[in-house]
Amino acid sequence: MADLYHIGFGPEDLGDAPPTLAILSGDPHRAALIAQTKLSRVKTLSENRGLNSYLGFLPNGRPILSATSGMGAPSLSIVVNELVQVGIRTIIRVGTSGSIQEGVRPGSVVISKAALCRQGAANDIAPPEYPASADPFLTVALVEAAKRLGIDYALGVTASVDTFYEGQERTGSANPHLLRSLQGITEEYRHLNILNYEMEAGTLFKMGNVYGFAAACICGIIAQRTRAEQVILEAKDQAVQRAIDVTMVVAEEFA
């Protein structure tokens, strides 16, 4: 098989014992950070279109990918489709997220067991009523890893939406005039016990269930939407590192 058009590599680049697990980050710098600090014998597979992908080896000697999905569900859907084509069967998304519950604090992590999926890309994978649910075994493993590491976590339902500003009811942007259907939606979601907003997990979960791979998502909490719209930059590095640390424990078990 030739290189896949968007990810920029093919099965022949993955060696004689190719990886079956990928850690997927929206930010290419996060994908590089995971490869450089958590893996050995790292090989850059591609930096095509900013969709950086790295092959590396865990401490137990097993290969995995650290790859970039880009921002949002449409980009993720392309990358995930092509990763599955090259043999990936387990995907853990490591992302960032804003809390909409007072008890879910910046610097902690949210492990998503399912998503309220308000995403156009997901509707091309399966109808809106199709469940956007994470793989239960991967999800439980993430919870157990967070407990072992002593990391503050919350387990629950995530709201996956297509836009960072309007879709998450932010008014402090270029567009202060939200559609009536979005006004008050964060409070509605809070009453539904939804923990957080992000932009990819719902589509990833639907793809996992339709395509037949195991999908999970852990996000570092970098905003507290019960108090303000803004990202809390001083919490970001800690939250991301905690999400990575939990993920690496699980990767050694499932790779």
Secondary structure, 3 states (H helix, E strand, C coil): CCCCCCCCCCHHHCCCCCCCEEEEECCHHHHHHHHHHHCEEEEEEECHHHCCEEEEECCCCCEEEEEECCCCHHHHHHHHHHHHHCCCCEEEEEEEEEECCCCCCCCCEEEEEEEEEECHHHHHHCCCCCCCECCHHHHHHHHHHHHHHCCCEEEEEEEEECCCCHHHCCCCCCCCCCCHHHCCHHHHHHHCCEEEEECCHHHHHHHHHHHCCEEEEEEEEEEECCCCCCCCHHHHHHHHHHHHHHHHHHHHHHC
